[in-house]
Amino acid sequence: MFERSGEQQMLVSNVRDAVERDVEPILQNYGKEEPLSKADVLDVLSVFSEVGLLGRDIPEEVGGAALDHTTWARMFEQLPMQTDLVTMISSETARMIHTAGTDRVREEYLGPLLRGEIVGCAGISEPGVGSNPREIETIAEKDGDEWVINGTKTWISNGQIADVAVIVADTPKGKTHFLVDADTEGFDRQRLEMLGRRYDHMGQLYFDEVRVPEAHVVGSLGDALDRTYQSFELGRANVALLGVKTAQNALDAAIEYANDREQFGKPIGEHQLVQRLIAEGATYVDAARLLAYRALDHFDNGHRAATEGAMAKWFATESAVEVTSNAIQIHGAMGLSRELDVERYFRDAKMLTIPEGTTQINKLIIARDLLELSAFR
Ligand SMILES: Cc1cc2nc3c(=O)[nH]c(=O)nc-3n(C[C@H](O)[C@H](O)[C@H](O)COP(=O)(O)OP(=O)(O)OC[C@H]3O[C@@H](n4cnc5c(N)ncnc54)[C@H](O)[C@@H]3O)c2cc1C
């Protein structure tokens, strides 16, 4: 990768120190697939708040870290996997509230989110609505000076533990973002168990006559889809980083094993077909990282990055599946054993090919840009 500036080196090393000193001791109390308790999540978030990971590009005068996205990404790459998504999503929720929340909502929720005192989540997907948010069925109806929300949101990262959710609901004026406090009557949730990333807090959210004040409209009535599509561009670069981290972990494990394990009287790393897997894996990881940082660099220079984000997302997550699968191959049966981490990396990688646009949807976005023809109808 490109050389880090002195300031970036300092920020990255602050994160490494914080992880080693304050976060690893918490993680030692958990199995590698076990979700952290809410109290421990908050402790971890407050540590990451101190080093600027929650504040990201939000201005310092409102409690943010005023970082550029590429610097944030270098810091983010240092996070243990049990803590990365919860940090990313809480920070994204803070960014949404900072950019489009009313004064009242910012006063109440922005500071606590940025300080890691509460957890955020964002709800678009529903049981009947995935790749096409235009079909969102959750409804918000005006009643006096309140909105009444009914519907279900599913596959929501942080959903099981979030204190605050920014969700999209349909109104007579179109799809609109609403902030819902998890303490509101009529709000309920359940944890969802998945193939991989079992340490995450994925949840399904239920809204049964949930009443929120007018001040909880985030943005303007009817503008949620535009802002959702725009936020996906950065979200895709973020998920690409998760893919890079997962693949890098698997590649590191494969290199170590290929040096240690001997067959036919020499380390398996001396067999040319094993070398091929290592060489391809390293190339995938580097190419994925470069695509992710290129997309983030676009944001740092004030540009949109629909195509760049889509390229980074599909390539990094599919590469992660390939690299983790080949890491299993290099480990032989040990790669399939629960004794090592490699099979978990494979399951974790597969999880990433779905959110922020599936691989297929991201390819349609890229082709739409190149062809100026849309397959979305
Ligand atoms: C780890 C993880 C985290 C997530 N976090 C969140 C979150 O925080 N908030 C949230 O709102 N949602 C979240 N989601 C949900 C995610 O956004 C959806 O799963 C995703 O948008 C796909 O929707 P779906 O699963 O309903 O699949 P579907 O949309 O039903 O798609 C099923 C299959 O059909 C294909 N397909 C669909 N339409 C087309 C088309 N036009 N052309 C070609 N192929 C098509 C898809 O590529 C896929 O292979 C998360 C999901 C995962 C796995």
The ligand as a MOL file (V3000), in Angstrom:
LIG
                    3D

  0  0  0     0  0            999 V3000
M  V30 BEGIN CTAB
M  V30 COUNTS 53 58 0 0 0
M  V30 BEGIN ATOM
M  V30 1 C -24.0560 -9.3700 7.1420 0
M  V30 2 C -25.2750 -8.5930 6.7300 0
M  V30 3 C -25.5150 -7.3450 7.2900 0
M  V30 4 C -26.6600 -6.6320 6.9310 0
M  V30 5 N -26.9110 -5.4340 7.5540 0
M  V30 6 C -28.0220 -4.7320 7.2200 0
M  V30 7 C -28.3410 -3.5140 7.9040 0
M  V30 8 O -27.6190 -3.0760 8.8200 0
M  V30 9 N -29.4660 -2.8390 7.5390 0
M  V30 10 C -30.2830 -3.3030 6.5430 0
M  V30 11 O -31.2710 -2.6310 6.2670 0
M  V30 12 N -30.0340 -4.4740 5.9120 0
M  V30 13 C -28.9210 -5.1980 6.2190 0
M  V30 14 N -28.6600 -6.3890 5.6080 0
M  V30 15 C -29.5820 -6.8900 4.5950 0
M  V30 16 C -29.0250 -6.7000 3.1790 0
M  V30 17 O -28.9930 -5.3470 2.8440 0
M  V30 18 C -29.9100 -7.5270 2.2120 0
M  V30 19 O -29.7640 -8.8900 2.5810 0
M  V30 20 C -29.5010 -7.2930 0.7650 0
M  V30 21 O -29.9180 -6.0260 0.3390 0
M  V30 22 C -30.0830 -8.3520 -0.1760 0
M  V30 23 O -31.4350 -8.5010 0.0480 0
M  V30 24 P -32.0550 -9.9610 0.2510 0
M  V30 25 O -31.2060 -10.6850 1.2210 0
M  V30 26 O -33.4860 -9.7990 0.5510 0
M  V30 27 O -31.8590 -10.6640 -1.1510 0
M  V30 28 P -32.7920 -10.4750 -2.4390 0
M  V30 29 O -32.8960 -9.0410 -2.8060 0
M  V30 30 O -34.0510 -11.2370 -2.2490 0
M  V30 31 O -31.9060 -11.2010 -3.5370 0
M  V30 32 C -31.8400 -12.6190 -3.6270 0
M  V30 33 C -30.9520 -12.9840 -4.8150 0
M  V30 34 O -31.5100 -12.4170 -6.0260 0
M  V30 35 C -30.5470 -11.6020 -6.6580 0
M  V30 36 N -31.2100 -10.4530 -7.2760 0
M  V30 37 C -32.1430 -9.6270 -6.7390 0
M  V30 38 N -32.5040 -8.6790 -7.6190 0
M  V30 39 C -31.7520 -8.8680 -8.7270 0
M  V30 40 C -31.6220 -8.2100 -9.9710 0
M  V30 41 N -32.3330 -7.0970 -10.2700 0
M  V30 42 N -30.7620 -8.7150 -10.8850 0
M  V30 43 C -29.9940 -9.8040 -10.6020 0
M  V30 44 N -30.0540 -10.4600 -9.4320 0
M  V30 45 C -30.9270 -10.0100 -8.5050 0
M  V30 46 C -29.5840 -11.1660 -5.5570 0
M  V30 47 O -28.3050 -10.8210 -6.0870 0
M  V30 48 C -29.5410 -12.4110 -4.6990 0
M  V30 49 O -28.6240 -13.3170 -5.2470 0
M  V30 50 C -27.5500 -7.1490 5.9700 0
M  V30 51 C -27.3070 -8.4120 5.4080 0
M  V30 52 C -26.1900 -9.1300 5.7890 0
M  V30 53 C -25.9640 -10.5040 5.2070 0
M  V30 END ATOM
M  V30 BEGIN BOND
M  V30 1 1 1 2
M  V30 2 1 2 3
M  V30 3 2 2 52
M  V30 4 2 3 4
M  V30 5 1 4 5
M  V30 6 1 4 50
M  V30 7 2 5 6
M  V30 8 1 6 7
M  V30 9 1 6 13
M  V30 10 2 7 8
M  V30 11 1 7 9
M  V30 12 1 9 10
M  V30 13 2 10 11
M  V30 14 1 10 12
M  V30 15 2 12 13
M  V30 16 1 13 14
M  V30 17 1 14 15
M  V30 18 1 14 50
M  V30 19 1 15 16
M  V30 20 1 16 17
M  V30 21 1 16 18
M  V30 22 1 18 19
M  V30 23 1 18 20
M  V30 24 1 20 21
M  V30 25 1 20 22
M  V30 26 1 22 23
M  V30 27 1 23 24
M  V30 28 2 24 25
M  V30 29 1 24 26
M  V30 30 1 24 27
M  V30 31 1 27 28
M  V30 32 2 28 29
M  V30 33 1 28 30
M  V30 34 1 28 31
M  V30 35 1 31 32
M  V30 36 1 32 33
M  V30 37 1 33 34
M  V30 38 1 33 48
M  V30 39 1 34 35
M  V30 40 1 35 36
M  V30 41 1 35 46
M  V30 42 1 36 37
M  V30 43 1 36 45
M  V30 44 2 37 38
M  V30 45 1 38 39
M  V30 46 1 39 40
M  V30 47 2 39 45
M  V30 48 1 40 41
M  V30 49 2 40 42
M  V30 50 1 42 43
M  V30 51 2 43 44
M  V30 52 1 44 45
M  V30 53 1 46 47
M  V30 54 1 46 48
M  V30 55 1 48 49
M  V30 56 2 50 51
M  V30 57 1 51 52
M  V30 58 1 52 53
M  V30 END BOND
M  V30 END CTAB
M  END
